Amino acid sequence: METLKTENLTFTQVQHLPIVKHYARKIKLVETLDAMVDSQMQLPPGLAVMAMVLDTLSGRTPLYRLKEAFEENDTELLLGQEVEPERFCDYNLARVLDKIYEVGTQQIFTQIAHNAIGCFSIDTSKLHYDTTSISVYGDYEMTEPFNITYGHSKDKRPDLKQFLVSMLCVDRDIPIIGTPEDGNASDKSLNNRLLAGISEHMAGHGIEPGAFIYVADAAFVTKDNLAKADGQKIKFLSRLPATYKECSRVIRDTVASDDWTDIGALAKTRPTAKRPAAQYRVSDRSVELYGRTYRAIVVHSCAHDKRRQKRLDRILEQKRKELQALCPKDTFFCEADARQTGEGLRAASRGSYHRLEYTIAKIPRYGRGRPPADKERTPKRFDYRLEAVISQDPEAIEPLRTEAGCFVLICNLIEDRDLADWPADKLLSLYKDQNGIEKNFGFLKDPVIVNSIFLKKPHRIEVLGLILLISLLIWRLMERSMRQHIASAGAITGWKHKPTKRPTSFMMTTKFLHVLVVTSSSHRQLAKPMTTVQLEYLEALNVGPDVFTSP
C-alpha cells in the first residue's frame, strides 16, 4: 500500500455511502439516466440523480442545500468523478428535474427496476400493490400532471392538501412501479387502471399472464376489478370486505362447523411476553360474488381485531341495558304474577346473549300506626319484588368472539393445480407479506429521509418521487442481500452486539457511522482498519472494503 504524504491531508466521513454507490453501479443508475435523458447541461442527469440518492440515504438535506452537502464530501469517491460542489446549485437541479420529467419518470424507473431484477435475480411472480397519501404544505392550485387537493388523508391530516402514491412491489418489498396520483383518487379505480396494463408491464420483465399473483388490499374487490382480473386471466389475492354479506355468511358457517386447520404462528420476529406471536387457523371455503365462484380462506387469529371486539362489547352492553330496562321496578301483589314475569324475562334473555336469573323477595306490609311494644308486629299483607341478575352467556358469546377474530381472503386460485401449489396457509403468508409495502410507505414518509415538500411545480414533485423510489429500491436491495447471506451463513451482529437474523439497512448504516477516509492528492486510505463487525456486514452485502478507497 502506498504511504500517504502528510501534507495536504483531507479527512472525509463517508459513512455507508460508498456501499450505496456500489449498489447504484450494480443497477446501472448513472448510465441509465444519461442514456435516457438527452441533456447537454453542465450537470449530467445521471450524476445529479446519483448525488440526490446519496443525499437521501445519508439523512436528506433540502435540494437547495445539496451544494453545501457535497462541499464536505469526496465527490470523486462517491460519484466516480470529481465534481465541483457549485454544479449542484438549485438552478441546475431544477433543470435536471424538468428534463427527467420530459422523458417520463415511470419509464425511467421501469428500466432501473428491470436492471435490478436481472442483476439480483429477483422473483417477480408475486406482486403487492397499495397506495398511501403524502401531505403537502402550500396552496398548490395546479391539477397537472396530478391533482394536489384535499382527500381522505391516511396521515390523519385532513387540513392539508395531498397527493397519493401508488406502488407495486415484487419479492415482498422491491418496488418496480411507483406513481403519484390525484389527492382524491379512489383506491378502487387505481386498482382497475393498474390491472389494465399490468400484464403488458410484467411481460417486459419476462413474466407471462397467469405466471404471477397480484396481491392487493380490500379496495381491490369490486365488480369491475374482479371482472377485469378474470377477463385478463390475472391471478389475484385480496381481502374480502366485511360489507359483503358473503363475508359474514362464510365466517358464520365456518365457526358453526368448527372446521379449522391449525397453522400456528407466522411471525418472523421473536415473540416476547408483552407481544406474543399470534396463532392462526384457517378453513378453505368458497363464496359467490356477481355470479362467479371464488375461493375464500377464512382466517382466525388469536390476536383478535380490537376494533371488532370493542364493537361487540358495545353491542353486548346495549343488549344488557335493553334487558335491564324490561325488569319491573314496582312490586307485585301476587307471587304468581312475579314468577310469571320472571319467566317471561328469562325467555326474553335467550336472544340477547345473556342469562337472567331471578329470585322473588317477599316484602311484608304493615298497617298504619306505632306497633305495640309488648307483642310482635303482624304483617297486614305481603308484596313480591322481582330481583333479577343478568350475566353474559359464555356459550352464546364465544362464537361471536371467534367470528370477531376472523377475516376472509378471496382469490381465483381454484384450479386443481392452484389448490396443490397454493394451500391456505401459503396464501395467508403471501397476504401477510403485504406489510412489506407498508414499510416502504414508512420509508417515503420518514422525516429523516424526506423533509416537507415545498416544490412549486407538481411535475418536480413527481421527479422527486422518482429519486425517493430509486433510493428505496437500493435500500431494499441492500437489506435483501444481507438476509439472503444470513439464510445460508447464520446470524450477524445486530443491536447492542447481539446476534440477529433480520438485519436492516438502517442497522447497517449505524455500523459505518465513523468511517473516515484520509486523502492526499489522489491517494486514499482508511484512517483506521475496518472492525470485525464492519467486515461482517461487507461480506453479507457482497461488497469489498476497497469501495471506501477506490473511486
C-alpha positions in Angstrom: 0.0 0.0 0.0 1.3 3.4 -0.9 2.1 5.7 2.0 0.2 8.9 2.1 2.1 12.2 2.2 1.5 14.2 5.3 1.0 17.5 3.5 -2.5 18.5 2.2 -4.3 15.7 4.0 -8.1 15.8 4.0 -10.4 13.7 6.1 -13.9 12.7 4.9 -16.5 11.0 7.0 -18.1 8.8 4.2 -20.2 6.6 6.5 -22.1 3.9 4.4 -22.3 6.0 1.2 -19.7 4.0 -0.7 -21.9 0.9 -0.2 -24.8 2.8 -1.7 -22.7 3.9 -4.6 -21.7 0.3 -5.2 -25.3 -0.9 -5.4 -26.2 2.1 -7.6 -23.5 1.0 -10.0 -24.8 -2.6 -10.0 -28.2 -1.4 -11.2 -26.5 1.0 -13.7 -28.2 4.1 -12.3 -25.9 6.7 -13.8 -25.6 5.0 -17.2 -29.4 4.5 -17.5 -30.2 8.2 -16.7 -27.5 9.5 -19.1 -28.7 7.2 -21.9 -32.4 8.0 -21.5 -32.3 11.8 -20.7 -30.9 13.8 -23.6 -29.0 16.7 -22.0 -26.1 19.0 -22.7 -26.2 20.6 -19.3 -23.2 21.3 -17.2 -24.5 18.8 -14.6 -25.3 15.4 -16.3 -28.6 13.9 -15.2 -27.0 10.7 -14.0 -24.6 12.5 -11.7 -27.4 14.7 -10.4 -29.7 11.8 -9.6 -26.8 9.9 -8.0 -26.0 12.8 -5.8 -29.6 13.2 -4.7 -29.9 9.5 -4.0 -26.7 9.6 -1.9 -28.1 12.6 -0.1 -31.4 10.9 0.5 -29.8 7.9 2.1 -27.5 9.9 4.2 -30.3 11.8 6.1 -31.8 14.0 3.4 -30.9 17.7 3.2 -33.2 20.0 1.2 -32.4 20.2 -2.5 -31.3 23.8 -2.3 -28.6 22.8 0.2 -27.2 19.9 -1.9 -24.2 22.1 -2.9 -23.3 22.6 0.8 -23.7 18.9 1.5 -21.1 18.0 -1.2 -18.6 20.6 -0.1 -17.7 18.3 2.8 -17.8 15.1 0.7 -15.3 13.4 -1.6 -17.2 13.7 -4.9 -14.7 11.6 -6.8 -15.0 8.7 -4.4 -18.9 8.9 -4.2 -19.7 9.8 -7.8 -16.9 8.3 -9.7 -15.5 11.6 -10.9 -14.6 14.9 -9.3 -17.4 17.4 -9.5 -17.3 21.0 -8.2 -20.0 21.4 -5.5 -21.2 24.6 -7.2 -22.6 22.4 -10.0 -25.2 21.1 -7.5 -26.9 24.5 -7.2 -30.7 24.7 -7.1 -30.9 26.1 -10.6 -29.0 23.1 -12.1 -31.0 20.6 -10.1 -34.3 22.2 -11.1 -33.3 21.9 -14.8 -32.4 18.3 -14.3 -35.8 17.6 -12.7 -37.5 19.2 -15.7 -35.5 17.2 -18.2 -36.3 13.9 -16.4 -40.0 14.8 -16.4 -40.0 15.3 -20.1 -38.7 11.7 -20.6 -41.1 10.2 -18.1 -40.4 9.2 -14.5 -42.2 5.8 -14.9 -40.3 4.9 -18.0 -37.0 5.7 -16.3 -37.9 3.8 -13.1 -39.1 0.8 -15.0 -35.8 0.5 -16.7 -33.8 0.8 -13.5 -36.1 -1.7 -11.8 -35.5 -4.0 -14.8 -31.8 -3.7 -14.3 -32.1 -4.6 -10.6 -34.3 -7.6 -11.3 -31.8 -9.0 -13.7 -28.8 -8.2 -11.6 -30.1 -9.6 -8.3 -32.3 -12.5 -9.7 -35.4 -11.1 -8.1 -38.6 -13.3 -8.0 -41.3 -11.4 -9.9 -44.1 -13.9 -9.6 -45.7 -12.3 -6.6 -46.9 -8.7 -6.9 -48.0 -6.5 -4.0 -50.0 -3.3 -4.6 -51.1 -0.5 -2.3 -51.4 3.3 -2.0 -50.7 6.0 0.5 -51.2 9.7 0.8 -48.5 12.3 1.0 -49.5 15.6 2.7 -48.0 18.9 1.3 -47.9 22.5 2.6 -49.0 25.4 0.5 -51.8 26.2 -1.9 -50.8 24.1 -4.9 -53.6 25.3 -7.2 -52.4 23.1 -10.0 -54.0 19.9 -11.4 -51.4 18.7 -13.9 -49.8 16.2 -14.1 -51.7 15.2 -11.0 -54.2 17.0 -8.8 -53.0 18.1 -5.4 -56.1 18.6 -3.4 -58.0 17.5 -0.3 -59.0 13.9 0.1 -59.1 11.0 2.6 -55.9 11.6 4.5 -54.1 8.4 5.6 -51.8 10.7 7.5 -54.8 11.9 9.6 -54.2 15.5 8.3 -57.4 16.5 6.6 -56.4 20.1 6.9 -53.6 19.7 4.3 -53.8 19.1 0.6 -52.3 15.8 -0.6 -51.4 13.6 -3.5 -51.4 9.8 -3.5 -48.5 7.4 -4.2 -49.4 4.0 -5.7 -46.7 1.3 -5.5 -46.3 -2.2 -7.0 -43.6 -4.4 -5.4 -42.2 -7.8 -6.1 -40.4 -10.2 -3.8 -42.3 -8.7 -0.9 -40.8 -5.2 -0.9 -38.8 -4.5 -4.0 -40.6 -1.6 -5.9 -41.0 -1.9 -9.6 -43.7 0.7 -10.2 -44.4 3.9 -8.2 -46.5 6.8 -9.5 -48.1 9.9 -8.0 -51.9 10.1 -8.3 -54.6 12.7 -7.6 -55.1 13.5 -4.0 -58.8 12.5 -4.1 -58.3 9.4 -6.3 -60.1 6.2 -5.2 -58.1 3.1 -4.5 -60.8 1.1 -6.3 -60.3 3.0 -9.5 -56.5 2.9 -9.2 -56.6 -0.8 -8.9 -58.7 -1.0 -12.0 -56.3 1.2 -14.0 -53.3 -0.8 -13.0 -55.0 -4.1 -13.9 -55.5 -2.8 -17.5 -51.7 -2.7 -18.2 -50.2 -5.0 -15.6 -49.9 -8.0 -17.9 -48.1 -5.9 -20.5 -45.8 -4.4 -17.9 -44.9 -7.8 -16.4 -44.3 -9.2 -19.9 -41.4 -6.6 -20.1 -39.9 -8.5 -17.2 -40.3 -11.8 -18.9 -43.4 -12.9 -16.9 -46.4 -14.2 -18.9 -50.0 -13.7 -17.9 -51.1 -16.2 -15.3 -47.5 -16.7 -14.1 -47.8 -14.1 -11.3 -50.2 -13.4 -8.5 -51.5 -9.9 -7.8 -51.9 -9.1 -4.1 -53.9 -6.1 -3.0 -56.0 -4.9 -0.1 -59.7 -4.9 0.2 -60.2 -1.9 -2.1 -59.5 -4.3 -5.0 -62.7 -6.2 -4.5 -65.3 -4.5 -6.8 -67.4 -5.8 -9.6 -65.3 -4.1 -12.3 -61.9 -5.2 -10.8 -63.0 -8.8 -10.4 -64.3 -8.9 -14.0 -61.1 -7.4 -15.4 -58.9 -9.8 -13.5 -61.0 -12.8 -14.7 -61.1 -11.4 -18.2 -57.4 -11.0 -18.4 -56.7 -14.2 -16.5 -54.8 -12.4 -13.8 -54.4 -14.4 -10.6 -55.2 -12.3 -7.5 -55.3 -12.5 -3.8 -57.2 -9.9 -1.7 -59.2 -9.5 1.4 -63.0 -9.7 1.2 -64.5 -6.6 2.7 -66.8 -7.1 5.6 -69.5 -5.1 3.8 -70.3 -8.1 1.6 -72.9 -10.4 3.0 -70.9 -13.4 1.8 -68.1 -12.4 4.2 -70.2 -12.7 7.3 -72.0 -15.8 5.9 -68.8 -17.8 5.2 -67.4 -16.8 8.6 -70.6 -17.8 10.4 -70.7 -21.1 8.6 -67.1 -21.9 9.4 -67.4 -21.0 13.1 -70.6 -23.1 13.4 -69.0 -26.1 11.8 -65.7 -25.6 13.7 -63.8 -26.9 10.7 -60.3 -25.4 11.1 -56.7 -26.3 10.2 -54.2 -25.0 12.7 -51.1 -23.4 11.2 -49.6 -21.8 14.3 -47.5 -18.7 14.3 -46.3 -16.9 11.2 -44.4 -14.1 12.8 -40.7 -13.9 11.8 -39.7 -11.9 14.8 -39.1 -13.4 18.2 -42.2 -13.2 20.4 -42.0 -11.5 23.8 -44.1 -11.6 26.9 -45.7 -8.3 26.0 -46.0 -9.2 22.3 -46.7 -12.9 21.9 -46.9 -14.3 18.5 -50.4 -14.6 17.0 -51.7 -18.1 16.4 -53.6 -18.7 13.2 -56.1 -21.3 11.9 -57.7 -21.4 8.5 -60.5 -23.0 6.6 -60.8 -23.3 2.8 -64.2 -22.3 1.6 -65.9 -20.6 -1.4 -68.0 -17.5 -1.9 -70.2 -16.3 -4.8 -69.8 -12.7 -6.0 -71.5 -11.2 -9.0 -72.5 -14.6 -10.4 -69.0 -16.1 -10.1 -67.5 -18.5 -7.6 -64.2 -17.6 -5.8 -62.1 -19.4 -3.3 -62.3 -18.0 0.2 -59.9 -18.6 3.0 -61.5 -17.9 6.4 -58.7 -17.0 8.8 -58.9 -16.8 12.6 -56.3 -15.1 14.7 -56.0 -15.3 18.4 -54.9 -11.7 18.3 -58.5 -10.6 17.8 -59.2 -7.4 15.9 -59.5 -4.9 18.8 -62.0 -2.6 16.9 -64.3 -5.5 16.2 -64.0 -6.7 19.8 -64.9 -3.3 21.1 -67.8 -3.1 18.8 -69.0 -6.5 20.1 -68.6 -5.3 23.7 -70.8 -2.2 22.9 -73.5 -4.4 21.3 -73.5 -6.7 24.3 -73.7 -3.8 26.7 -76.6 -2.4 24.7 -78.4 -5.8 24.9 -77.8 -5.9 28.7 -79.3 -2.4 29.1 -82.3 -3.4 27.0 -82.9 -6.5 29.1 -82.4 -4.5 32.3 -85.0 -2.0 31.2 -87.6 -4.8 30.9 -87.1 -5.6 34.6 -90.0 -4.1 36.6 -89.1 -1.8 39.4 -92.6 -2.0 41.1 -93.7 -4.8 43.4 -96.4 -7.4 42.7 -99.4 -8.1 44.8 -99.2 -11.8 43.9 -96.3 -14.1 43.9 -97.6 -15.9 40.8 -97.6 -12.7 38.8 -94.0 -12.0 39.9 -93.0 -15.5 38.9 -94.8 -15.3 35.5 -93.0 -12.0 34.8 -89.7 -13.5 35.8 -90.1 -16.5 33.4 -91.0 -14.0 30.6 -87.8 -12.1 31.3 -85.8 -15.4 31.3 -87.3 -16.3 27.9 -86.5 -12.8 26.5 -82.9 -13.1 27.6 -82.3 -16.1 25.4 -81.9 -13.9 22.3 -79.7 -11.3 24.0 -76.6 -13.4 24.6 -77.3 -13.1 28.3 -78.5 -15.3 31.1 -81.1 -13.9 33.5 -81.7 -15.5 36.8 -84.3 -14.2 39.3 -85.4 -14.5 42.8 -88.7 -13.3 44.4 -88.4 -11.4 47.6 -91.3 -11.4 50.0 -91.9 -8.0 51.4 -94.2 -7.5 54.4 -96.6 -4.6 54.5 -97.8 -3.4 57.9 -100.8 -1.3 58.9 -100.6 2.3 60.0 -99.7 3.3 63.5 -97.0 2.5 66.0 -96.7 -1.2 66.8 -97.3 -2.3 70.4 -94.1 -2.7 72.5 -95.1 -6.0 74.1 -96.0 -8.1 71.1 -94.6 -9.0 67.6 -95.7 -6.9 64.7 -98.1 -8.8 62.4 -98.0 -8.0 58.6 -101.2 -6.8 57.1 -100.2 -8.3 53.7 -97.2 -9.3 51.6 -95.9 -7.8 48.3 -93.5 -9.5 46.0 -90.5 -8.0 44.3 -88.6 -9.5 41.4 -84.8 -9.4 41.8 -83.0 -10.2 38.5 -79.3 -10.9 38.0 -78.1 -10.5 34.4 -74.8 -12.1 33.2 -73.3 -12.8 29.8 -73.9 -16.3 28.4 -70.3 -17.6 27.5 -71.7 -20.4 25.3 -73.7 -17.9 23.2 -71.0 -15.2 23.1 -68.0 -17.5 22.3 -69.0 -17.9 18.6 -69.3 -14.1 18.3 -65.9 -13.7 19.8 -64.5 -16.2 17.4 -66.3 -14.5 14.4 -64.9 -11.1 15.5 -61.4 -12.6 15.3 -61.9 -13.8 11.7 -61.3 -12.3 8.3 -61.7 -13.7 4.8 -59.1 -13.8 2.0 -60.5 -14.1 -1.6 -58.7 -15.4 -4.7 -59.4 -17.0 -8.0 -56.8 -19.8 -7.5 -59.4 -22.6 -7.8 -57.9 -25.0 -10.3 -56.6 -28.3 -9.1 -53.0 -27.3 -9.7 -53.6 -24.0 -7.9 -55.0 -25.8 -4.9 -51.9 -28.0 -4.7 -49.5 -25.2 -5.2 -51.2 -22.7 -3.0 -52.7 -24.3 0.2 -54.5 -22.0 2.6 -51.5 -21.4 4.9 -49.3 -20.4 2.0 -51.9 -17.9 0.8 -52.1 -16.4 4.3 -48.3 -16.0 4.4 -48.4 -14.3 1.0 -51.0 -11.9 2.1 -49.2 -11.1 5.3 -46.2 -10.1 3.1 -48.3 -7.1 2.2 -46.8 -5.4 5.2 -43.5 -5.1 3.2 -45.1 -2.4 1.0 -46.4 -0.7 4.2 -42.9 -0.4 5.4 -41.9 1.1 2.1 -44.5 3.8 2.6 -43.0 4.4 6.1 -39.7 5.0 4.3 -41.2 7.5 1.9 -42.8 9.4 4.8 -39.8 9.2 7.2 -38.9 12.8 8.1 -35.3 11.7 8.3 -35.5 10.6 4.6 -37.7 13.3 3.1 -38.5 16.7 4.5 -41.7 18.6 4.0 -42.4 19.1 0.3 -42.2 22.8 -0.8 -41.5 22.4 -4.5 -43.5 24.9 -6.6 -44.3 22.7 -9.6 -46.1 19.3 -9.3 -44.0 17.8 -12.1 -40.9 18.4 -10.0 -42.6 16.6 -7.1 -43.1 13.7 -9.4 -39.4 13.6 -10.2 -38.6 13.9 -6.5 -40.8 10.9 -6.1 -38.6 9.1 -8.6 -35.5 10.0 -6.6 -37.1 8.6 -3.5 -38.2 5.4 -5.3 -34.7 4.8 -6.6 -33.4 5.4 -3.0 -36.0 2.9 -1.7 -35.0 0.4 -4.3 -31.3 0.5 -3.3 -32.3 0.5 0.4 -34.3 -2.8 -0.1 -31.7 -4.4 -2.3 -29.1 -3.9 0.4 -31.4 -5.4 3.0 -32.3 -8.3 0.7 -28.7 -9.1 0.1 -27.9 -9.3 3.8 -30.8 -11.5 4.6 -30.0 -13.9 1.8 -26.5 -14.2 3.1 -27.7 -14.8 6.6 -30.1 -17.5 5.4 -27.1 -19.6 4.5 -24.4 -18.3 6.8 -26.2 -17.7 10.1 -26.6 -14.6 12.2 -24.8 -11.3 12.1 -24.1 -8.7 14.9 -27.1 -6.6 15.5 -28.2 -4.1 18.1 -26.3 -4.0 21.3 -23.8 -6.5 19.9 -26.4 -9.2 20.0 -26.7 -11.6 17.0 -29.7 -11.2 14.7 -31.0 -13.0 11.7 -33.0 -10.0 10.5 -30.6 -7.2 9.8 -32.0 -4.0 8.3 -30.4 -1.4 6.1 -30.7 1.2 8.9 -28.9 -1.2 11.2 -26.2 -1.5 8.7 -25.8 2.3 8.4 -25.1 2.6 12.1 -22.1 0.3 11.8 -20.3 2.6 9.4 -21.1 6.0 11.1 -17.5 6.8 11.9 -15.7 5.6 8.8 -13.0 8.2 7.9 -11.2 8.3 4.6 -7.8 10.1 4.5 -6.9 11.6 1.1 -3.7 13.0 -0.1 -3.6 14.1 -3.7 -5.3 11.2 -5.4 -4.4 8.5 -2.9 -6.9 7.3 -0.3 -6.9 5.0 2.7 -8.9 4.4 5.8 -8.0 6.3 8.9 -8.2 3.0 10.8 -8.8 -0.6 9.7 -12.3 -1.9 9.4 -13.7 -3.5 12.5 -14.8 -7.1 12.7 -18.5 -6.1 12.7 -18.0 -3.8 9.6 -16.2 -6.7 7.8 -19.2 -8.9 8.7 -21.6 -6.5 7.1 -19.4 -6.0 4.0 -19.3 -9.8 3.5 -23.1 -10.0 3.9 -23.5 -7.2 1.3 -21.0 -8.8 -1.0 -19.0 -5.6 -1.1 -15.2 -5.3 -0.8 -13.5 -2.8 1.6 -11.9 -1.2 -1.4 -15.2 0.7 -2.2 -14.2 3.1 0.6 -10.9 4.0 -1.1 -11.3 3.3 -4.8 -13.3 5.8 -7.0 
